[in-house]
């Protein structure tokens, strides 16, 4: 099969970008098919660190065509900012980057709408990144107020469209403010049109029909690498709803988010951290609210790439990973950030949940059940050695090898890669 998908099997931030970077040289296309500028990727490349949230990881390689698919929501200022960042670093960005004309566009009113909803009532807050992702997807599926990238290239049409959309958005946000209008932002349709037409002028060379481009590539025998944003536990259909993202972050999103039928996927790689993290609200059975959790957070630099928020930290949850690996159809897993766990005298793995006195080996289908689940832990010995210089499985301390083996056993999948640091060479290939 000509296509591979790299997908996170936890709540995101699994270091998928490193795996995509390692694989991209063997592919002709790297495709983002979901999410938006809420998906941070930190890539260490050529001795430099790049923090991308919208552009595919493959954009660092000029020989690979990087594609932002139709399932992504695009904030033009961020798109151009990331392009400028790479150009300033001497990385050429031109014909190797395209964005779908059918991707939907984020406007400032989407961010204001999200801010108002998140702050209006504490119980209604999900803990979003505040990037306007959810409201943009709402407009997309609502059909009346969505604007696609291709429409930015038609000035008269865009002006007419925003003159219809913006007054409605202003009325909606006034209602959301519920009388607290002192900090409420209001928007002018013509000013927004002028602003976005300037963005469109710069974006125009990148805009194309990406579905047709990818199908032409498949017919020509090209290889495609799909890069999921967020993690499988944040999938809008199968994640811990409502504490999820607004798109399909499982490989099932490839078909709708790119136009490429899923039958072209021949390899699905599930990415997991050696522990678990989560950003925002929602149930988290293995969460550590103690010194151990804080130590892992500091050593692993567990702060959001996009928001800078501290991530919640917990022990590895094998129940959750078995669930998402099954949904994803994963063929293998990669274990990332193993080096972060060095120095702990013992490590814990969640092998089951206890729910109302009953032991369960399956992941509950609803968040309100997950909130009542207590983890059942298996304890393994830790290791004291610094493993960041290990390059073969046999270089690892016996306890570290056992820990990796046990993750694979509990997930029911072979481990193909172990990462012991952020650099490309800090990687142990098992397969």
C-alpha positions in Angstrom: 0.0 0.0 0.0 1.3 3.5 -0.8 0.2 5.3 2.3 1.3 5.4 6.0 -0.5 7.2 8.9 1.2 8.4 12.1 -1.4 8.8 14.9 -1.1 9.6 18.6 -2.8 7.1 20.8 -3.2 9.2 23.9 -4.5 12.8 24.5 -2.0 14.4 22.1 1.5 15.7 22.5 3.0 12.2 22.0 5.9 13.6 20.0 4.4 12.5 16.7 6.4 15.2 14.9 9.7 13.3 15.5 8.3 10.1 14.0 6.9 12.0 11.0 10.3 13.7 10.6 12.1 10.4 10.6 9.7 8.9 8.0 9.2 11.8 5.7 12.3 11.3 3.6 10.9 8.0 2.4 7.7 9.6 1.2 6.7 12.0 -1.6 3.9 13.7 0.3 3.3 14.5 4.0 -0.3 15.4 4.7 -2.1 17.1 7.6 -5.7 16.0 7.5 -7.3 17.5 10.7 -7.1 20.2 13.3 -5.6 23.6 13.0 -3.1 25.9 14.7 -4.0 24.1 18.0 -1.7 21.2 17.2 1.8 22.0 18.3 4.8 20.0 16.8 8.3 20.6 18.2 11.0 19.3 15.8 14.7 19.4 16.3 16.3 19.5 12.9 19.8 20.4 11.9 20.7 21.4 15.4 17.7 23.8 15.6 14.3 23.6 17.2 11.2 24.5 15.2 7.7 24.9 16.8 5.0 24.4 14.2 1.3 24.3 14.8 -0.2 24.4 11.3 2.3 23.4 8.7 3.0 19.7 8.3 6.3 18.5 9.7 7.5 17.4 6.3 7.9 21.1 5.3 11.4 21.0 6.7 12.4 18.8 3.8 12.3 20.6 0.4 12.1 17.3 -1.5 8.8 16.4 0.1 5.5 18.0 -0.9 3.7 19.1 2.3 0.0 19.2 2.1 -2.6 21.0 4.4 -5.7 19.0 3.5 -9.3 20.0 3.3 -10.1 18.7 6.8 -7.8 21.3 8.4 -9.0 24.7 9.5 -6.6 27.5 8.6 -5.8 30.8 10.3 -4.0 32.7 7.6 -1.8 34.9 9.8 -0.4 31.8 11.5 0.1 30.1 8.2 2.2 33.0 6.9 4.0 33.4 10.2 5.2 29.8 10.1 6.2 30.2 6.4 8.2 33.3 7.3 9.8 31.6 10.3 11.2 28.8 8.0 12.3 31.2 5.3 14.2 33.3 7.9 15.9 30.1 9.0 17.1 29.4 5.5 14.6 26.6 4.8 13.1 27.1 1.3 9.3 27.1 1.2 7.7 27.2 -2.2 6.4 24.5 -4.5 6.9 22.0 -1.6 3.9 23.4 0.4 0.3 23.5 -0.7 -3.0 24.2 1.1 -6.4 22.9 0.1 -8.8 25.3 -1.5 -11.5 23.5 0.5 -9.9 24.0 3.9 -12.0 26.3 6.1 -10.8 29.6 7.3 -10.5 30.9 10.9 -11.5 34.5 11.4 -11.0 36.7 14.6 -14.6 36.3 15.4 -14.1 32.6 15.9 -11.6 33.3 18.6 -13.8 35.8 20.3 -16.7 33.4 20.1 -14.6 30.7 21.8 -13.3 33.1 24.4 -16.9 34.1 25.4 -18.1 30.6 25.6 -15.1 29.4 27.6 -15.3 32.2 30.1 -19.1 32.7 30.4 -19.6 29.7 32.6 -17.0 27.6 34.4 -18.9 24.4 34.1 -19.3 24.9 30.3 -15.5 25.3 29.8 -13.7 22.5 28.0 -10.2 24.0 28.3 -9.6 24.8 24.6 -6.5 26.5 23.2 -8.6 29.6 22.3 -7.5 29.5 18.7 -11.1 29.5 17.3 -10.9 25.9 16.1 -14.2 24.7 17.5 -16.3 27.6 16.3 -14.8 27.3 12.8 -15.7 23.6 12.6 -19.2 24.6 13.9 -19.6 27.0 11.0 -18.3 24.3 8.6 -20.8 21.7 9.5 -23.5 24.3 10.0 -23.1 25.2 6.3 -24.3 28.8 6.5 -21.4 30.8 7.8 -18.3 28.8 6.8 -15.7 30.3 4.5 -13.2 28.2 2.6 -9.7 29.1 1.5 -10.6 29.2 -2.1 -13.1 31.9 -1.4 -10.3 34.2 -0.2 -9.1 34.4 -3.8 -12.4 35.9 -5.0 -12.5 39.5 -3.6 -16.1 40.4 -4.6 -17.5 37.1 -3.4 -15.6 37.3 -0.1 -16.8 40.8 0.6 -20.4 39.8 0.0 -20.0 36.7 2.1 -18.5 38.5 5.1 -21.2 41.2 4.9 -23.7 38.4 5.5 -21.7 36.6 8.1 -20.2 39.3 10.3 -23.4 41.0 11.4 -24.8 37.7 12.5 -21.5 37.0 14.5 -21.7 40.4 16.2 -25.3 39.7 17.3 -24.3 36.2 18.5 -21.4 37.4 20.6 -23.5 40.2 22.1 -25.9 37.4 23.3 -23.0 35.4 24.6 -21.7 38.4 26.5 -25.1 38.5 28.4 -24.8 42.2 29.2 -21.1 42.2 29.9 -20.1 44.1 26.8 -17.3 46.3 28.2 -14.6 44.0 26.7 -16.6 42.6 23.8 -15.0 42.8 20.4 -17.1 43.8 17.4 -16.1 43.3 13.8 -16.5 45.2 10.6 -17.1 43.1 7.5 -15.2 45.4 5.1 -12.2 45.8 7.4 -12.0 42.0 7.7 -12.3 41.6 4.0 -9.5 44.0 3.3 -7.3 42.3 5.9 -8.0 38.8 4.6 -7.5 39.8 1.0 -4.0 40.9 1.9 -3.4 37.4 3.4 -4.9 35.9 0.3 -2.4 37.6 -2.0 0.5 36.0 -0.2 -1.3 32.6 0.2 -2.4 32.4 -3.4 0.7 30.5 -4.8 0.1 27.8 -2.2 -3.6 27.2 -2.8 -4.7 24.2 -4.9 -7.1 21.3 -5.2 -5.2 19.0 -2.9 -7.5 16.0 -3.3 -6.8 15.9 -7.0 -3.1 16.5 -6.4 -3.0 13.5 -4.0 -4.9 11.2 -6.4 -2.7 12.2 -9.2 0.2 11.3 -7.0 -1.3 7.9 -6.1 -1.8 7.1 -9.8 1.9 8.0 -10.4 3.0 5.6 -7.7 3.9 8.2 -5.1 4.0 7.5 -1.4 2.0 9.5 1.1 2.6 10.0 4.8 -0.5 11.2 6.8 0.2 13.2 10.0 -2.6 13.2 12.5 -3.1 16.2 14.8 -4.0 15.9 18.5 -4.4 12.4 19.9 -7.0 9.6 19.4 -8.5 10.2 22.9 -9.5 13.6 21.6 -11.3 12.3 18.5 -14.7 14.0 18.3 -16.5 10.7 17.9 -14.5 8.2 19.9 -12.6 10.4 22.4 -13.6 11.5 25.9 -16.4 13.6 24.8 -17.1 16.5 25.3 -13.5 17.1 26.4 -12.3 16.5 22.8 -11.2 18.3 19.7 -13.6 19.2 16.9 -12.2 16.9 14.2 -11.5 13.2 13.6 -8.0 12.7 15.0 -8.0 8.9 14.3 -6.9 7.5 10.9 -10.6 7.4 10.0 -10.2 11.1 9.4 -7.8 10.6 6.5 -10.6 9.9 4.0 -12.7 12.9 4.8 -9.8 15.2 5.7 -7.8 14.6 2.5 -10.1 12.9 0.0 -7.8 9.8 -0.1 -9.7 6.6 0.6 -8.6 4.7 3.7 -8.0 1.5 1.7 -4.7 3.1 0.5 -3.3 2.9 4.1 -0.9 0.1 4.4 0.8 1.0 7.7 -0.6 2.7 10.7 1.9 3.7 13.4 0.6 4.5 16.9 2.7 6.9 18.9 2.7 6.9 22.7 4.6 8.5 25.5 6.2 6.4 28.1 3.8 8.1 30.5 0.6 10.1 29.9 -0.2 13.7 29.6 -3.4 15.7 29.0 -4.1 19.4 28.4 -7.4 21.0 29.4 -10.3 19.6 31.4 -11.6 16.1 31.4 -11.2 12.8 33.2 -7.6 11.4 33.7 -7.5 8.2 35.8 -3.7 8.0 36.2 -3.1 11.7 36.8 -0.3 12.4 39.3 -0.9 15.5 41.5 2.3 15.1 43.5 6.0 15.6 43.4 6.4 12.7 41.0 4.1 14.3 38.5 5.8 17.6 38.9 9.2 16.0 38.4 8.1 14.3 35.1 6.6 17.6 34.0 9.8 19.5 34.5 12.1 16.9 33.1 9.8 16.3 30.1 9.2 20.0 29.6 5.5 19.3 29.6 4.2 22.7 28.6 2.0 23.2 25.6 3.7 24.1 22.3 0.8 26.3 21.3 -0.4 27.7 24.6 2.5 27.2 27.1 0.1 25.8 29.6 1.5 23.1 32.0 0.3 19.7 30.9 -1.3 17.3 33.3 0.9 14.3 33.9 0.2 10.7 34.9 1.4 7.1 34.6 1.1 5.2 31.4 -2.5 4.1 30.8 -2.5 0.7 28.9 -6.3 0.5 29.1 -6.7 3.7 27.1 -4.0 2.8 24.6 -5.5 -0.7 23.9 -8.7 1.1 23.1 -7.3 3.7 20.8 -4.9 1.2 19.1 -7.9 -0.9 18.2 -9.9 2.1 16.9 -6.8 3.3 14.9 -6.1 -0.2 13.5 -2.5 0.4 14.6 0.1 -2.1 13.3 2.8 -1.0 15.7 3.7 1.5 18.4 6.6 3.8 19.1 7.5 4.7 22.7 8.6 8.3 23.1 10.3 10.2 25.9 11.5 7.1 27.7 14.5 9.1 28.9 12.2 11.3 31.0 11.6 8.4 33.4 15.2 7.9 34.3 15.9 8.2 38.0 12.6 7.0 39.3 13.0 4.0 41.7 9.8 2.5 40.5 7.3 3.0 37.7 3.6 2.2 37.4 1.5 1.0 34.5 -2.3 1.1 34.6 -3.5 -2.3 33.5 -7.2 -2.1 34.4 -9.8 0.2 36.1 -11.9 -0.3 39.2 -15.4 1.0 38.7 -18.0 0.8 41.5 -16.0 -2.1 43.0 -15.8 -4.0 39.7 -12.5 -4.5 37.9 -12.7 -3.6 34.2 -10.1 -4.2 31.4 -11.9 -2.0 28.9 -12.1 1.7 28.3 -15.5 3.2 29.1 -17.4 4.8 26.3 -18.5 7.9 28.2 -16.5 10.5 30.1 -18.9 10.5 33.1 -18.0 6.8 33.6 -14.3 7.4 33.1 -14.4 10.1 35.9 -15.4 7.3 38.3 -12.7 4.9 37.3 -9.8 4.3 39.6 -6.6 2.9 38.0 -5.3 -0.6 38.8 -1.5 -0.4 38.7 1.3 -2.8 38.0 4.6 -1.7 39.5 7.9 -2.2 37.7 11.4 -1.3 38.9 12.9 1.9 37.5 16.4 2.7 36.4 18.9 5.3 37.5 21.1 5.5 34.3 21.0 8.3 31.8 19.8 6.6 28.6 19.9 9.6 26.2 23.0 8.1 24.6 21.6 4.7 24.0 21.3 3.7 20.3 20.5 0.0 20.5 18.0 -1.9 22.5 20.9 -3.7 24.2 22.3 -0.4 25.3 19.3 0.2 27.6 19.3 -0.9 31.2 17.5 -4.1 31.8 14.7 -2.3 33.7 14.2 0.1 30.8 14.0 -2.8 28.3 11.5 -4.6 30.5 9.4 -1.4 30.8 9.3 -1.0 27.0 8.5 -4.7 26.5 5.6 -4.5 29.0 4.1 -1.5 27.2 4.1 -3.5 24.0 2.6 -6.5 25.7 -0.2 -4.5 27.3 -0.9 -2.7 24.1 -0.8 -6.0 22.2 1.4 -4.5 19.5 5.1 -4.6 18.6 7.3 -1.7 19.5 9.1 -0.4 16.5 10.9 2.7 17.8 12.0 3.9 21.2 12.9 7.6 21.6 15.5 8.6 24.2 15.7 12.3 23.4 14.4 15.0 21.0 17.2 14.8 18.4 16.8 12.5 15.4 19.8 10.4 16.4 18.4 9.8 19.9 16.3 7.0 18.5 16.4 3.2 18.9 15.0 1.3 15.9 13.6 -2.1 16.8 12.0 -2.8 13.4 
